[in-house]
Amino acid sequence: MIRQWKRWESGQAPNDFYQPIIAAVFGTVTHALFPAPSRRDGDKEILAASGMETLEIVSRLNRSDVDSATLDALRITTDRLCSEYPFMPSAQLLIEGRQWLRRVVDLHTKSLTLAQHREVLALSGWPALLVGCVEYDTGDRHAAESTRRAALSLATESDHPEVAGWAHEMRAWFALTTGDYRGVIAAAQAGAETAAHHGVAVQLAGQEAKA
């Protein structure tokens, strides 16, 4: 084992056997410390799906009013960012996640219809969930809980059960990793009640079963 530590100190990455063990020692997930290499090109994916480059999306977000095409592009960007969670290094993902969260939140100052306002609230919830997860992975548990609560508040205000369900799932995950098994059950049941007909219900049931 000492030889292994020497290799790691010299810059050699631990193998697949040791990576989850080391992550468990630090109370986080494997990919938070050892992100898998991604062969994806996020910018190209966004351009292909929305027809807009990132710069154009940001420029549109800076306008006084927002059209449906901009919201669609923003939704695609948010989905892409969330899907990078297993691959992108935590520090980089945290920076990008917070940048996009600020951009989405700033939309609340724009001229929006009622439907757009609700959509923006829901869109704010997804990067908030992502940022909260990465904050927890990097050991900033206080910030992670605050961000999780913000995501839950956004979900409640926009009446978006899926975002709310994932916010409860995060609470269950936080509780599970700290040995608060009653907290896991309470969070999982609250999430299942909120998002019973969404995919997150499966994850909530899994967390409850672990507890």
N, C-alpha and C positions, 0 to 999 in steps of 0.2 A: 504494500500500500504506500509506503514511503517513496518508493521508486515512482509510483504513479503520480504522487504530489509533485515530485521533482520535474517530471515531464510536463505537468500542467503549468507549473510555475515558469517553465521555459517557453511556454506559448503553445504547446501541443494540446489540442482540445480533447477532453475526455470522450471515451467511446460511448456507444448507445447504452451500454450496461450501466455505466457510472452516472450519466447525465441525469436521469430521473432521481437517483439517490441523492446527488448533490442538490438538486432543486428542492427535494423534500426537506433536506436539512435547513434550507433557508426559507421554508414555508411558502414556496411558490411553484409554478408549473414549469415543466422542462423547457418549453420554448421561450419562456421569459429570460432565461439565462443562456440558452443555446438555440437561437432561432434557426429554423430550417431554411436552407437556401431557397429563394424563390426564383423561378424561371419566368415569372410573369412580368409584363410591362404595364404597370398601372395606368400610365398616361395614355398609352395606345388603346387600352381597354375602354377608358372613358371616352376617348375620341371616337372609337368605333361604335360605342353604344349610344352616345348622345350627339355626335357630330360637332362637339365643341372641345377645344383644348382647355386645359386648366386655366390659363391666363384669360381666355374669353369668358369662362364661367365666373371668375373673380370680378372681371370688368362688369358683367351683367349684374352681379350682386351689389355693386356700388351704385347702380342707378336708383333713382327715386322711386320707381315702380318696378315690379317683378312680374314677368309673364310665366305662363305654364311651362314653356320650354326650359326656362332657367331652373324652375323647380324640379323638372324631370332630370336635368343634368346634375343638379345638386343631389338628388336622390341616388342617382347612379354613382356619383363620387363617394357618397356616404357608404353605400353598399360595398364598393371596392375597398375603401379604407378599413371597414370592419372585417372584410375577408382576409386582410393582410395580417390579422392578429397572430396566426401561428407562424408567420414567416419573417416579418419585419422586426429588426432589433427594437427592444422596448423604448430606448431613448428616442430613436427616430420616430417611432409610432406615437409616442406621447407628444412630441412637438407637432407633428402633423395633425393629430387628433384635436389638440387644443386650438390650433390655427383654424381648422374647419368649424369647430364648435363656436368659436368667436364669430366667424363669418355668418354662420346660420343665426346665431343669437342677434347679431346686428340687423338682420332682416326685420326684426320686430319694430324697428324705427321707420321702415319703409311704408309706402302706401299699399296696403293689402286688403283684399276682400276678406269676408268672414271665413270662407272656405280656405283661402290661402293662409290666413292666420293660424287656423287649426293645423293645416299641413306643416307649417313652419315649426309649430310647437312639437309636433311628432318627430319631425326631422331633427330637431335639437336633441331629442331624447336619445337617438341612436349614437351619435358621437360622444354624448355624455356617458352612456353605458360603456363605450369603448375606453374612454379616458379613465373612468373609474376602475376598470379591470386592469389597465396597465399601471395605474398608480398603486394598486394593491400588489401587483407582481413585483414592483420595484421597491416595496417595503413602506410606502407612504400610506398607511392604513387609515389614518385620520382623514386625509384628503380623499381617499377612495370612498369612504362612507359618506362624506359630504357630497361628492359628485353623484354617488348612487341615489341619494335622497333627492338631489336636484332632478335627476332623470325621472324618478318616480313622480315628482311634482309636475313635471312637464307632461308625463303620460296621463296623469289625472286630469289636468287642465284641458288636454286635447282629447280626452276620452279614448285613449289608445291602449287597449288591453295587452297587446303583445309587448310593447315597451315596458308597461307596468309589470308584466309577468317576468321579464328578464331582470328588472330591478329587484324583484323579490328573489329571483334565483341567485342574483349576486349576493344578497343578504344571506341566503342559505349557504352559499359557498364560503363566504367570510366566516360564518359561524362554524361550519364544518372544519375548516382549517385551524380554528382556535379551540376546538373541542367543546363548543357550546351546542350540544346535540338537541336540547330542547329548542334552542333558537333556530336550528336547522328545520325542525318539524314545523314550528310556527310560521317561518318564512315560506316554506314549501307549500303549506296549506293555504296561506294567504295568496300566494301566486297562483295556485291551482284554481282557487275560487275566482280570481280575476281573469285568468286567461285559459279557461278550461278547454276551449276549442282551438287553441293555437299550439304550434310545435313545441313551445317552451314547456308545455305541461309534461312532456315526456322527461325532460331534464329535471323538472321539479320533483317528479315522482322518483327519479333516480337518487336525487339528493336526500329525499325523505327516507328512502330505503337504506341508504348508507348510514343515516343517523340511527 
